[in-house]
């Protein structure tokens, strides 16, 4: 078992469940005083005022690679279902409203590419916000994903027992037991593509145990106590000059760009 669950029954006490979500600003590399916002009916890239919820976005994960991008103010999503980029209501399953954050090599910036039409990315090359084919060198299509805060939304009251979960941590290898007849290792990761583990070979698989990650929490982009990467397995496809996996990891970053520690099984 990867975690120990303790259930405390609180009789005759009604509790409130809480759901936390991070929200972000999307800041352009080419024009660093421009941000994606939805202040007008059509999404735009431009100067913003402090506190504009229209310039703050929630990244809702679809799977390990794609997100829906939801506006905090309007509770609507970026999509290209009708061709041009829009912020509006969407239908379940629309790939036109799903986006991947593609790391720009050697930088902290990302291209925001569409799942439905992967050649299309969000940019402001022509002075307005667009979603279309780009050139890889365009700074106008590169964005800094800046965490600005966390909102805690109350859900419905509940009289059911409160469950407190004590999770193993990413700095204690002795707490884990192999599940695939492999070996236990400590991994250091950041962003979607940077990982350090000793003794890897091409073809190795890396399993991330369910655990609490260890790292600097200032400006963190994910839930340290419940990382999206946990429970996933990745395959090593390159080890030189750097380790490359078969797909991007979920985004993991903080203000100081420090690495996060996890315990993994290599098999």
C-alpha positions as a LaTeX table, in Angstrom:
\begin{tabular}{lrrr}
\hline
Residue & $x$ (\AA) & $y$ (\AA) & $z$ (\AA) \\
\hline
Unk1 & 0.00 & 0.00 & 0.00 \\
Unk2 & 1.26 & 3.47 & $-0.89$ \\
Unk3 & $-0.67$ & 5.40 & 1.71 \\
Unk4 & $-2.22$ & 4.91 & 5.12 \\
Unk5 & $-5.77$ & 6.22 & 5.47 \\
Unk6 & $-7.19$ & 7.07 & 8.87 \\
Unk7 & $-10.95$ & 7.63 & 9.07 \\
Unk8 & $-12.27$ & 9.73 & 11.92 \\
Unk9 & $-16.03$ & 9.58 & 12.46 \\
Unk10 & $-17.29$ & 12.91 & 13.76 \\
Unk11 & $-20.80$ & 12.19 & 15.05 \\
Unk12 & $-23.49$ & 14.82 & 14.65 \\
Unk13 & $-21.07$ & 17.26 & 12.99 \\
Unk14 & $-21.68$ & 18.65 & 9.54 \\
Unk15 & $-18.49$ & 19.40 & 7.64 \\
Unk16 & $-17.84$ & 21.52 & 4.54 \\
Unk17 & $-15.74$ & 20.04 & 1.74 \\
Unk18 & $-13.26$ & 22.41 & 0.12 \\
Unk19 & $-11.85$ & 22.35 & $-3.39$ \\
Unk20 & $-8.70$ & 24.35 & $-4.15$ \\
Unk21 & $-7.75$ & 25.56 & $-7.63$ \\
Unk22 & $-4.68$ & 27.50 & $-8.74$ \\
Unk23 & $-5.08$ & 30.32 & $-11.22$ \\
Unk24 & $-2.54$ & 31.82 & $-13.58$ \\
Unk25 & $-1.70$ & 34.76 & $-15.81$ \\
Unk26 & $-0.48$ & 34.05 & $-19.35$ \\
Unk27 & 2.28 & 36.59 & $-20.07$ \\
Unk28 & 3.76 & 37.09 & $-23.54$ \\
Unk29 & 7.52 & 36.77 & $-24.06$ \\
Unk30 & 7.70 & 39.17 & $-27.03$ \\
Unk31 & 5.62 & 41.87 & $-25.32$ \\
Unk32 & 6.09 & 41.18 & $-21.59$ \\
Unk33 & 3.55 & 43.80 & $-20.52$ \\
Unk34 & 0.81 & 41.96 & $-22.45$ \\
Unk35 & $-1.34$ & 39.21 & $-20.94$ \\
Unk36 & $-4.16$ & 37.08 & $-22.32$ \\
Unk37 & $-7.47$ & 38.34 & $-20.92$ \\
Unk38 & $-11.20$ & 38.14 & $-21.54$ \\
Unk39 & $-12.22$ & 41.66 & $-20.51$ \\
Unk40 & $-14.10$ & 42.08 & $-23.81$ \\
Unk41 & $-16.31$ & 39.48 & $-25.51$ \\
Unk42 & $-13.35$ & 38.24 & $-27.57$ \\
Unk43 & $-10.14$ & 37.16 & $-25.80$ \\
Unk44 & $-7.26$ & 39.57 & $-26.29$ \\
Unk45 & $-3.59$ & 40.13 & $-25.52$ \\
Unk46 & $-2.87$ & 43.49 & $-23.90$ \\
Unk47 & $-2.13$ & 45.53 & $-20.82$ \\
Unk48 & $-4.18$ & 44.64 & $-17.76$ \\
Unk49 & $-5.10$ & 46.20 & $-14.44$ \\
Unk50 & $-4.07$ & 44.69 & $-11.09$ \\
Unk51 & $-6.72$ & 42.31 & $-9.83$ \\
Unk52 & $-8.44$ & 41.69 & $-13.17$ \\
Unk53 & $-10.04$ & 38.27 & $-12.85$ \\
Unk54 & $-10.52$ & 38.45 & $-16.62$ \\
Unk55 & $-6.74$ & 38.00 & $-16.96$ \\
Unk56 & $-6.57$ & 34.98 & $-14.68$ \\
Unk57 & $-6.99$ & 31.42 & $-15.89$ \\
Unk58 & $-7.50$ & 27.98 & $-14.40$ \\
Unk59 & $-5.71$ & 25.07 & $-16.08$ \\
Unk60 & $-8.06$ & 22.09 & $-15.83$ \\
Unk61 & $-6.15$ & 18.88 & $-16.65$ \\
Unk62 & $-7.70$ & 16.48 & $-19.16$ \\
Unk63 & $-4.89$ & 13.91 & $-18.94$ \\
Unk64 & $-1.13$ & 14.00 & $-18.52$ \\
Unk65 & $-0.66$ & 16.22 & $-21.61$ \\
Unk66 & $-3.70$ & 18.45 & $-22.17$ \\
Unk67 & $-5.65$ & 21.14 & $-20.32$ \\
Unk68 & $-8.82$ & 23.15 & $-20.66$ \\
Unk69 & $-8.06$ & 26.84 & $-20.06$ \\
Unk70 & $-10.89$ & 28.41 & $-18.06$ \\
Unk71 & $-11.30$ & 32.14 & $-17.41$ \\
Unk72 & $-11.67$ & 32.92 & $-13.72$ \\
Unk73 & $-14.02$ & 35.86 & $-14.29$ \\
Unk74 & $-16.34$ & 34.44 & $-16.93$ \\
Unk75 & $-16.05$ & 30.69 & $-16.19$ \\
Unk76 & $-15.68$ & 30.14 & $-19.95$ \\
Unk77 & $-12.98$ & 28.37 & $-21.94$ \\
Unk78 & $-10.52$ & 29.19 & $-24.72$ \\
Unk79 & $-11.33$ & 27.20 & $-27.88$ \\
Unk80 & $-11.09$ & 27.29 & $-31.70$ \\
Unk81 & $-14.21$ & 25.30 & $-32.51$ \\
Unk82 & $-15.38$ & 27.94 & $-34.99$ \\
Unk83 & $-11.95$ & 28.78 & $-36.42$ \\
Unk84 & $-10.81$ & 31.91 & $-34.56$ \\
Unk85 & $-9.84$ & 31.82 & $-30.91$ \\
Unk86 & $-12.82$ & 32.41 & $-28.64$ \\
Unk87 & $-13.66$ & 32.37 & $-24.94$ \\
Unk88 & $-17.02$ & 30.75 & $-24.45$ \\
Unk89 & $-19.09$ & 27.76 & $-23.43$ \\
Unk90 & $-17.86$ & 24.40 & $-24.72$ \\
Unk91 & $-19.17$ & 20.87 & $-25.19$ \\
Unk92 & $-17.66$ & 17.86 & $-23.39$ \\
Unk93 & $-15.03$ & 16.19 & $-25.53$ \\
Unk94 & $-14.21$ & 19.19 & $-27.74$ \\
Unk95 & $-10.54$ & 18.78 & $-28.68$ \\
Unk96 & $-10.76$ & 22.37 & $-29.94$ \\
Unk97 & $-10.92$ & 23.44 & $-26.28$ \\
Unk98 & $-7.96$ & 21.33 & $-25.18$ \\
Unk99 & $-4.42$ & 22.68 & $-25.12$ \\
Unk100 & $-0.92$ & 21.42 & $-24.42$ \\
Unk101 & 1.88 & 23.49 & $-22.87$ \\
Unk102 & 4.89 & 22.81 & $-25.08$ \\
Unk103 & 8.17 & 23.81 & $-23.36$ \\
Unk104 & 10.42 & 26.14 & $-25.34$ \\
Unk105 & 13.82 & 24.51 & $-25.13$ \\
Unk106 & 16.32 & 26.32 & $-22.91$ \\
Unk107 & 13.73 & 28.74 & $-21.49$ \\
Unk108 & 10.92 & 28.89 & $-18.95$ \\
Unk109 & 8.34 & 29.73 & $-21.64$ \\
Unk110 & 5.68 & 27.58 & $-23.33$ \\
Unk111 & 3.84 & 27.41 & $-26.63$ \\
Unk112 & 0.12 & 26.86 & $-26.12$ \\
Unk113 & $-0.86$ & 24.37 & $-28.84$ \\
Unk114 & $-4.31$ & 23.07 & $-29.69$ \\
Unk115 & $-5.11$ & 19.36 & $-29.47$ \\
Unk116 & $-7.63$ & 19.36 & $-32.34$ \\
Unk117 & $-5.27$ & 21.16 & $-34.71$ \\
Unk118 & $-1.72$ & 20.68 & $-33.36$ \\
Unk119 & $-0.19$ & 23.05 & $-35.91$ \\
Unk120 & $-2.15$ & 25.89 & $-34.30$ \\
Unk121 & $-0.78$ & 27.83 & $-31.34$ \\
Unk122 & $-1.79$ & 31.03 & $-29.53$ \\
Unk123 & 0.22 & 34.16 & $-30.44$ \\
Unk124 & 0.09 & 37.94 & $-30.90$ \\
Unk125 & 2.49 & 38.19 & $-33.87$ \\
Unk126 & 0.16 & 40.54 & $-35.77$ \\
Unk127 & $-0.73$ & 42.79 & $-32.84$ \\
Unk128 & $-3.87$ & 40.91 & $-31.79$ \\
Unk129 & $-4.48$ & 37.57 & $-30.09$ \\
Unk130 & $-4.74$ & 34.78 & $-32.64$ \\
Unk131 & $-4.59$ & 31.00 & $-32.90$ \\
Unk132 & $-2.90$ & 29.89 & $-36.10$ \\
Unk133 & 0.20 & 28.22 & $-37.51$ \\
Unk134 & 3.43 & 29.71 & $-36.14$ \\
Unk135 & 7.16 & 29.69 & $-36.66$ \\
Unk136 & 9.13 & 28.08 & $-33.84$ \\
Unk137 & 11.29 & 31.17 & $-33.30$ \\
Unk138 & 8.37 & 33.52 & $-32.72$ \\
Unk139 & 8.57 & 35.01 & $-29.24$ \\
Unk140 & 5.00 & 36.17 & $-29.85$ \\
Unk141 & 3.91 & 32.52 & $-29.51$ \\
Unk142 & 5.78 & 31.95 & $-26.25$ \\
Unk143 & 4.08 & 32.49 & $-22.91$ \\
Unk144 & 5.10 & 32.60 & $-19.27$ \\
Unk145 & 2.60 & 30.74 & $-17.08$ \\
Unk146 & 2.59 & 32.78 & $-13.87$ \\
Unk147 & 0.74 & 31.48 & $-10.83$ \\
Unk148 & $-1.17$ & 34.30 & $-9.13$ \\
Unk149 & $-3.07$ & 32.56 & $-6.36$ \\
Unk150 & $-5.39$ & 29.82 & $-5.19$ \\
Unk151 & $-9.14$ & 29.96 & $-4.80$ \\
Unk152 & $-10.93$ & 27.69 & $-2.35$ \\
Unk153 & $-14.52$ & 26.99 & $-3.34$ \\
Unk154 & $-16.96$ & 25.57 & $-0.76$ \\
Unk155 & $-18.96$ & 22.56 & $-1.92$ \\
Unk156 & $-22.06$ & 21.05 & $-0.40$ \\
Unk157 & $-22.27$ & 20.36 & 3.36 \\
Unk158 & $-21.70$ & 16.74 & 4.29 \\
Unk159 & $-22.46$ & 14.71 & 7.40 \\
Unk160 & $-20.34$ & 11.77 & 6.24 \\
Unk161 & $-17.17$ & 10.79 & 8.12 \\
Unk162 & $-14.14$ & 13.02 & 7.54 \\
Unk163 & $-11.20$ & 11.18 & 5.98 \\
Unk164 & $-7.67$ & 12.28 & 6.77 \\
Unk165 & $-5.00$ & 10.84 & 4.52 \\
Unk166 & $-1.39$ & 10.52 & 5.62 \\
Unk167 & 0.74 & 10.19 & 2.51 \\
Unk168 & 4.29 & 8.98 & 2.15 \\
Unk169 & 6.81 & 11.65 & 1.18 \\
Unk170 & 9.26 & 12.03 & $-1.66$ \\
Unk171 & 12.28 & 12.21 & 0.68 \\
Unk172 & 11.88 & 8.81 & 2.35 \\
Unk173 & 12.83 & 5.89 & 0.04 \\
Unk174 & 12.61 & 3.42 & 2.93 \\
Unk175 & 8.82 & 3.95 & 3.10 \\
Unk176 & 8.24 & 2.42 & $-0.34$ \\
Unk177 & 8.20 & $-1.15$ & $-1.62$ \\
Unk178 & 8.64 & $-2.09$ & $-5.31$ \\
Unk179 & 5.40 & $-2.94$ & $-7.11$ \\
Unk180 & 6.98 & $-4.03$ & $-10.43$ \\
Unk181 & 10.02 & $-6.01$ & $-9.22$ \\
Unk182 & 12.19 & $-2.97$ & $-9.85$ \\
Unk183 & 14.44 & $-0.78$ & $-7.73$ \\
Unk184 & 13.56 & 2.23 & $-5.60$ \\
Unk185 & 15.20 & 5.53 & $-6.61$ \\
Unk186 & 14.89 & 9.20 & $-5.75$ \\
Unk187 & 13.93 & 11.41 & $-8.71$ \\
Unk188 & 14.31 & 15.17 & $-9.06$ \\
Unk189 & 11.93 & 16.79 & $-11.55$ \\
Unk190 & 10.74 & 20.20 & $-12.76$ \\
Unk191 & 8.64 & 21.61 & $-15.61$ \\
Unk192 & 7.27 & 19.01 & $-18.05$ \\
Unk193 & 10.56 & 17.61 & $-19.32$ \\
Unk194 & 13.40 & 17.83 & $-16.79$ \\
Unk195 & 14.17 & 14.78 & $-14.66$ \\
Unk196 & 17.26 & 13.45 & $-12.90$ \\
Unk197 & 17.59 & 9.80 & $-11.78$ \\
Unk198 & 20.81 & 7.83 & $-11.42$ \\
Unk199 & 21.54 & 4.69 & $-13.42$ \\
Unk200 & 18.89 & 4.95 & $-16.15$ \\
Unk201 & 19.05 & 3.11 & $-19.46$ \\
Unk202 & 16.99 & 3.53 & $-22.63$ \\
Unk203 & 13.89 & 1.37 & $-22.31$ \\
Unk204 & 13.63 & 1.67 & $-18.51$ \\
Unk205 & 10.21 & 2.47 & $-17.11$ \\
Unk206 & 9.71 & 4.92 & $-14.25$ \\
Unk207 & 6.72 & 4.56 & $-11.94$ \\
Unk208 & 5.83 & 7.49 & $-9.66$ \\
Unk209 & 4.36 & 6.21 & $-6.41$ \\
Unk210 & 1.39 & 8.09 & $-4.91$ \\
Unk211 & 3.10 & 10.44 & $-2.45$ \\
Unk212 & 3.58 & 14.00 & $-1.26$ \\
Unk213 & 6.31 & 15.68 & $-3.29$ \\
Unk214 & 9.09 & 17.57 & $-1.51$ \\
Unk215 & 10.17 & 21.01 & $-2.68$ \\
Unk216 & 9.94 & 24.78 & $-2.35$ \\
Unk217 & 6.26 & 25.80 & $-2.29$ \\
Unk218 & 6.71 & 29.49 & $-3.20$ \\
Unk219 & 4.73 & 30.11 & $-6.39$ \\
Unk220 & 4.17 & 26.39 & $-6.86$ \\
Unk221 & 2.15 & 25.34 & $-9.92$ \\
Unk222 & 0.59 & 22.15 & $-8.55$ \\
Unk223 & $-0.72$ & 20.49 & $-5.39$ \\
Unk224 & 2.36 & 19.27 & $-3.54$ \\
Unk225 & 0.27 & 16.83 & $-1.50$ \\
Unk226 & $-1.48$ & 15.31 & $-4.51$ \\
Unk227 & 0.74 & 15.67 & $-7.62$ \\
Unk228 & $-0.87$ & 14.73 & $-10.93$ \\
Unk229 & 2.22 & 12.73 & $-11.89$ \\
Unk230 & 1.69 & 10.20 & $-9.10$ \\
Unk231 & 0.45 & 6.81 & $-10.29$ \\
Unk232 & 1.85 & 7.38 & $-13.79$ \\
Unk233 & 4.54 & 5.35 & $-15.57$ \\
Unk234 & 6.93 & 6.83 & $-18.15$ \\
Unk235 & 9.36 & 5.14 & $-20.53$ \\
Unk236 & 12.92 & 6.39 & $-21.04$ \\
Unk237 & 13.64 & 6.96 & $-24.74$ \\
Unk238 & 16.93 & 8.89 & $-24.43$ \\
Unk239 & 19.58 & 9.27 & $-21.73$ \\
Unk240 & 22.12 & 11.50 & $-23.50$ \\
Unk241 & 22.72 & 14.39 & $-23.45$ \\
Unk242 & 19.69 & 14.56 & $-21.15$ \\
Unk243 & 16.98 & 12.15 & $-20.06$ \\
Unk244 & 13.98 & 12.19 & $-22.38$ \\
Unk245 & 10.69 & 10.45 & $-21.62$ \\
Unk246 & 8.02 & 9.11 & $-23.97$ \\
Unk247 & 5.66 & 12.00 & $-23.18$ \\
Unk248 & 5.63 & 15.28 & $-21.21$ \\
Unk249 & 5.19 & 15.16 & $-17.45$ \\
Unk250 & 2.50 & 17.32 & $-15.80$ \\
Unk251 & 3.75 & 20.87 & $-15.24$ \\
Unk252 & 5.75 & 21.26 & $-12.01$ \\
Unk253 & 7.42 & 24.58 & $-11.25$ \\
Unk254 & 7.90 & 27.18 & $-8.50$ \\
Unk255 & 9.12 & 30.77 & $-8.28$ \\
Unk256 & 12.77 & 29.84 & $-7.79$ \\
Unk257 & 12.67 & 27.10 & $-10.46$ \\
Unk258 & 13.93 & 24.52 & $-7.96$ \\
Unk259 & 13.50 & 20.80 & $-8.51$ \\
Unk260 & 10.93 & 18.64 & $-6.67$ \\
Unk261 & 11.82 & 15.31 & $-5.07$ \\
Unk262 & 9.83 & 12.10 & $-5.65$ \\
Unk263 & 10.38 & 8.44 & $-4.90$ \\
Unk264 & 10.02 & 6.26 & $-8.00$ \\
Unk265 & 10.42 & 2.65 & $-9.05$ \\
Unk266 & 12.66 & 1.94 & $-12.04$ \\
Unk267 & 11.98 & $-1.37$ & $-13.79$ \\
\hline
\end{tabular}
